[in-house]
Amino acid sequence: MTTRASRPDLSVTLAGVHFATPIWTASGTAGTGEEIAAWCDTGKLGGMVTKSVSLEPRPGHPYPRTVETASGMLNAIGLQNKGIEAFIAEELPRLRQMPTRVIVNVVGWAIDEYAALAHRLTREEGIDALEVNLSCPNVSRGIDNGADPGWVGECTAAVRAATTTPIIIKLTPNTHDIASLARAAADHGADAISAINTLVGMAVNHNTFKPRLANITGGLSGPAIKPVALAAVYKIKKAVDIPVIGIGGIMSGTDAAEFLIVGASAVQVGTANFRHPDATTRIADELGAYLQSKGMTRVTDLIGRLEV
């Protein structure tokens, strides 16, 4: 019989922060925690990554904003949020009460906006790291800037100079060379990389001849992008020495294990949250069971175990 003492140790430490498990929510898929709190024991979460926050409020794109696909979903929310001051006043106090690590995802129109967000949030307690979104495919120049290593390096350096909080740079897969983006971030002060954001996709209604998203194109997520995400994590780990957080189509404990095997130090669960609000805690339990089946006592024994 499995005893509590025999359960594998799922804890990881990255960017100097200790996490109870390597399973986090992905930005934009669990709001600021309130949306999943009724179904998910947030004390079992490794970390809660918030929806993107900008300096000023953003209304987002018109509806419809989401479309289910054969193996995932498309979204074009457009980074809707209340702005940083409303986030600090209304959301952060509740986030501070959650028994998990809090990672605030920030997004800007320009480099100085990213720096201003980082500087403002550094004055607040209860934030364990910032995830810097350089990769949203649904906003103007979201990809163009994020696919430019020079811009990624410049933005990373500006954020680094503005805060002492650990910074995680979130990269786009919509590039031919994601490793060069990771190197630019690492060389300019990033503490970790998260990859990948969504891929650009489109859905069409064959009866009306119209796009199914008001924004015409959106970000594709879910199981369809897992192979792309695994390859990205593999390439990034070969390019940089800082930790990588894997994102893309993680629906089960063995999905998470595959990302850890190729070198990720943690993973984020996104689309699965829309189907099952308790997906993150279930996946953590499944990862523990997987480790036991392999005779491993610590999740860190799995990280980077890829044999090629």
PLY file of the C-alpha trace (Angstrom):
ply
format ascii 1.0
element vertex 308
property float x
property float y
property float z
element edge 307
property int vertex1
property int vertex2
end_header
0.00 0.00 0.00
1.25 3.44 -0.89
2.05 5.49 2.19
2.40 9.24 2.43
6.07 8.81 3.33
6.73 6.89 0.11
5.27 9.53 -2.19
7.90 11.08 -4.45
9.15 14.57 -3.67
7.68 16.79 -6.39
9.31 20.01 -5.21
11.60 22.01 -7.48
13.61 25.19 -7.07
14.18 27.57 -9.94
15.24 31.19 -10.09
15.86 30.87 -6.35
12.19 30.14 -5.62
10.99 26.86 -4.09
7.83 25.34 -5.63
5.86 22.49 -4.02
5.37 20.88 -7.43
6.52 21.64 -10.98
2.86 21.97 -12.12
1.65 25.57 -12.60
-1.34 27.12 -14.30
-0.69 28.84 -17.62
-1.46 32.52 -18.03
-4.94 33.28 -19.32
-6.38 29.87 -18.47
-7.26 30.26 -14.80
-7.76 34.02 -14.47
-6.35 35.14 -11.17
-7.24 31.95 -9.32
-10.80 32.71 -8.31
-12.09 30.90 -11.39
-10.67 27.51 -10.33
-10.58 27.83 -6.53
-13.94 26.06 -6.07
-12.70 22.94 -7.87
-8.94 22.94 -7.36
-6.95 22.61 -4.13
-4.64 25.50 -4.83
-2.39 24.30 -2.01
-1.35 21.48 -4.33
-0.44 23.88 -7.13
3.20 24.62 -7.75
2.39 28.10 -8.96
-0.41 30.31 -10.18
0.43 32.34 -13.29
-2.05 35.19 -13.65
-3.76 36.43 -16.76
-1.67 39.10 -18.49
-1.73 42.51 -16.85
-0.97 45.74 -18.72
-0.28 49.28 -17.54
-3.67 50.56 -18.70
-6.96 48.59 -19.02
-7.53 46.75 -22.29
-11.00 45.87 -23.63
-9.83 42.87 -25.65
-11.13 41.75 -29.04
-14.80 41.49 -30.04
-16.67 38.18 -29.78
-16.51 35.36 -30.77
-13.10 34.91 -29.16
-12.72 31.12 -28.86
-13.23 28.13 -31.12
-12.80 24.47 -30.21
-10.65 22.53 -32.68
-10.13 18.82 -33.29
-7.31 18.63 -30.76
-7.28 21.89 -28.89
-8.69 25.39 -29.18
-8.20 28.76 -30.81
-8.46 31.96 -28.82
-8.24 35.64 -29.62
-9.07 37.31 -26.32
-6.83 40.27 -27.01
-5.27 40.55 -23.54
-8.40 41.96 -21.89
-7.62 43.11 -18.34
-8.37 45.85 -15.82
-4.92 47.42 -15.81
-2.19 47.28 -13.19
-3.71 49.54 -10.52
-7.05 47.67 -10.49
-5.12 44.38 -10.43
-3.14 45.49 -7.38
-6.22 46.80 -5.60
-8.72 44.05 -6.44
-6.84 40.86 -7.33
-3.48 40.86 -5.58
-4.87 40.82 -2.00
-6.74 37.58 -2.79
-3.76 36.11 -4.63
-1.60 36.74 -1.57
-3.95 34.48 0.43
-3.55 31.55 -1.95
-1.31 28.77 -0.55
0.83 28.65 -3.67
3.45 30.68 -5.48
2.19 33.69 -7.43
3.65 34.59 -10.82
2.25 37.76 -12.40
2.24 37.80 -16.21
2.85 41.28 -17.65
2.42 42.61 -21.18
3.09 45.98 -22.79
2.85 47.88 -26.06
6.46 49.04 -25.77
9.62 48.29 -23.81
9.18 51.19 -21.41
5.72 49.85 -20.52
7.18 46.46 -19.60
9.77 48.20 -17.44
7.16 50.36 -15.76
5.04 47.32 -14.92
8.02 45.51 -13.43
8.99 48.55 -11.38
5.42 49.03 -10.10
4.97 45.38 -9.10
8.31 45.25 -7.29
6.77 47.60 -4.69
4.12 45.00 -3.87
4.50 42.00 -1.56
3.37 38.48 -2.34
4.71 38.19 -5.89
7.25 35.38 -6.37
8.14 36.05 -10.02
7.12 37.99 -13.11
6.39 36.26 -16.39
7.10 38.70 -19.21
4.80 38.01 -22.16
6.79 38.82 -25.30
4.79 36.52 -27.49
1.03 37.04 -27.74
-0.03 36.26 -31.34
-3.34 38.12 -31.07
-2.22 41.72 -30.70
-0.50 44.17 -33.00
3.25 43.42 -33.28
2.96 40.76 -30.57
4.79 38.29 -32.78
6.92 40.73 -34.75
8.63 42.07 -31.64
8.80 38.74 -29.84
10.46 37.04 -32.82
13.25 39.63 -32.96
16.21 38.58 -30.77
17.42 42.18 -30.56
14.09 43.41 -29.25
13.79 40.44 -26.85
17.23 41.23 -25.43
16.50 44.95 -25.12
13.17 44.36 -23.40
14.64 41.76 -21.05
17.42 44.15 -20.05
14.92 46.95 -19.36
12.78 44.71 -17.16
15.86 43.36 -15.40
16.96 46.90 -14.56
13.50 47.76 -13.23
13.03 44.93 -10.72
14.77 42.60 -8.30
11.95 40.04 -8.64
12.83 36.91 -10.67
11.80 37.33 -14.32
10.64 34.61 -16.69
10.59 35.49 -20.39
7.72 33.84 -22.32
8.68 33.13 -25.92
6.75 32.70 -29.14
6.96 29.53 -31.25
6.13 31.61 -34.33
9.78 31.90 -35.34
12.30 29.81 -37.24
14.89 30.03 -34.42
13.51 30.00 -30.88
16.96 29.20 -29.48
18.25 32.63 -30.56
15.38 34.29 -28.68
16.22 32.29 -25.56
19.89 33.24 -25.78
18.95 36.92 -26.12
16.81 36.71 -22.99
19.41 34.76 -20.99
22.22 37.12 -22.03
20.23 40.14 -20.82
19.25 38.98 -17.36
16.35 36.53 -17.60
16.13 34.07 -14.70
14.11 31.53 -16.69
12.35 30.97 -20.01
8.78 29.79 -20.53
7.86 28.21 -23.86
5.77 28.07 -25.82
2.97 30.57 -26.30
0.28 29.65 -28.83
0.74 29.10 -32.56
-1.13 31.26 -35.07
-4.22 29.45 -36.37
-7.55 30.06 -38.08
-10.98 28.46 -38.33
-13.57 29.06 -41.07
-17.31 28.41 -41.16
-17.90 26.56 -44.43
-21.62 27.47 -44.41
-21.28 31.22 -43.96
-17.82 31.50 -45.57
-16.75 33.66 -42.61
-13.91 33.30 -40.10
-15.10 31.80 -36.82
-13.08 34.29 -34.76
-13.90 37.99 -34.91
-10.17 38.64 -34.96
-9.93 36.24 -37.98
-6.82 34.50 -36.61
-6.05 33.35 -33.08
-3.69 31.35 -30.93
-3.82 27.55 -31.23
-3.28 25.60 -28.00
-3.94 22.13 -26.62
-2.66 18.66 -27.56
-2.16 19.68 -31.21
0.86 21.81 -30.28
2.56 19.45 -27.81
5.15 18.09 -30.29
6.06 21.66 -31.28
6.41 22.64 -27.62
8.56 19.63 -26.76
10.92 20.43 -29.62
11.11 24.06 -28.51
12.00 23.13 -24.93
14.65 20.72 -26.21
16.22 23.39 -28.45
16.14 26.03 -25.70
17.77 23.74 -23.12
20.62 23.12 -25.56
21.05 26.88 -26.02
20.89 28.30 -22.47
21.79 27.34 -18.90
18.81 28.94 -17.18
15.65 26.93 -16.30
12.88 26.38 -18.83
9.17 26.06 -18.05
7.41 23.92 -20.66
3.95 24.84 -21.98
1.84 23.23 -24.68
-0.86 20.57 -24.67
-0.17 19.09 -21.25
-3.27 17.06 -20.35
-1.85 14.28 -18.13
0.95 13.38 -15.76
2.86 11.59 -18.49
2.56 14.66 -20.74
4.21 16.65 -17.94
6.85 13.95 -17.52
7.79 14.20 -21.21
8.52 17.93 -20.85
10.66 17.27 -17.76
12.55 14.51 -19.58
13.56 16.91 -22.39
14.82 19.39 -19.80
11.98 21.52 -18.44
12.25 22.32 -14.73
8.50 22.94 -14.45
5.44 23.00 -16.71
2.32 25.11 -17.13
-1.12 23.62 -17.77
-3.38 25.70 -19.99
-6.14 24.35 -22.23
-6.81 21.40 -19.89
-8.10 23.89 -17.29
-11.04 24.76 -19.55
-12.13 21.14 -19.66
-11.34 20.25 -16.03
-10.76 23.11 -13.53
-8.89 20.67 -11.27
-6.56 19.54 -14.06
-3.40 20.90 -12.44
-3.78 18.97 -9.19
-4.82 15.80 -11.02
-1.76 16.07 -13.26
0.48 16.54 -10.21
-0.96 13.37 -8.67
-0.46 11.49 -11.93
3.12 12.71 -12.17
3.77 11.38 -8.66
2.32 8.00 -9.62
4.47 7.95 -12.76
7.62 8.61 -10.73
6.71 5.80 -8.36
6.25 3.45 -11.32
9.80 4.31 -12.38
11.20 3.86 -8.87
12.10 7.55 -8.58
11.86 9.35 -5.25
12.32 12.93 -6.50
10.97 14.70 -9.56
14.36 16.33 -10.02
15.70 12.87 -10.90
13.56 13.02 -14.06
14.61 16.43 -15.35
16.84 16.20 -18.41
16.82 12.41 -18.58
16.37 12.37 -22.36
18.54 9.72 -24.05
19.53 10.49 -27.64
0 1
1 2
2 3
3 4
4 5
5 6
6 7
7 8
8 9
9 10
10 11
11 12
12 13
13 14
14 15
15 16
16 17
17 18
18 19
19 20
20 21
21 22
22 23
23 24
24 25
25 26
26 27
27 28
28 29
29 30
30 31
31 32
32 33
33 34
34 35
35 36
36 37
37 38
38 39
39 40
40 41
41 42
42 43
43 44
44 45
45 46
46 47
47 48
48 49
49 50
50 51
51 52
52 53
53 54
54 55
55 56
56 57
57 58
58 59
59 60
60 61
61 62
62 63
63 64
64 65
65 66
66 67
67 68
68 69
69 70
70 71
71 72
72 73
73 74
74 75
75 76
76 77
77 78
78 79
79 80
80 81
81 82
82 83
83 84
84 85
85 86
86 87
87 88
88 89
89 90
90 91
91 92
92 93
93 94
94 95
95 96
96 97
97 98
98 99
99 100
100 101
101 102
102 103
103 104
104 105
105 106
106 107
107 108
108 109
109 110
110 111
111 112
112 113
113 114
114 115
115 116
116 117
117 118
118 119
119 120
120 121
121 122
122 123
123 124
124 125
125 126
126 127
127 128
128 129
129 130
130 131
131 132
132 133
133 134
134 135
135 136
136 137
137 138
138 139
139 140
140 141
141 142
142 143
143 144
144 145
145 146
146 147
147 148
148 149
149 150
150 151
151 152
152 153
153 154
154 155
155 156
156 157
157 158
158 159
159 160
160 161
161 162
162 163
163 164
164 165
165 166
166 167
167 168
168 169
169 170
170 171
171 172
172 173
173 174
174 175
175 176
176 177
177 178
178 179
179 180
180 181
181 182
182 183
183 184
184 185
185 186
186 187
187 188
188 189
189 190
190 191
191 192
192 193
193 194
194 195
195 196
196 197
197 198
198 199
199 200
200 201
201 202
202 203
203 204
204 205
205 206
206 207
207 208
208 209
209 210
210 211
211 212
212 213
213 214
214 215
215 216
216 217
217 218
218 219
219 220
220 221
221 222
222 223
223 224
224 225
225 226
226 227
227 228
228 229
229 230
230 231
231 232
232 233
233 234
234 235
235 236
236 237
237 238
238 239
239 240
240 241
241 242
242 243
243 244
244 245
245 246
246 247
247 248
248 249
249 250
250 251
251 252
252 253
253 254
254 255
255 256
256 257
257 258
258 259
259 260
260 261
261 262
262 263
263 264
264 265
265 266
266 267
267 268
268 269
269 270
270 271
271 272
272 273
273 274
274 275
275 276
276 277
277 278
278 279
279 280
280 281
281 282
282 283
283 284
284 285
285 286
286 287
287 288
288 289
289 290
290 291
291 292
292 293
293 294
294 295
295 296
296 297
297 298
298 299
299 300
300 301
301 302
302 303
303 304
304 305
305 306
306 307
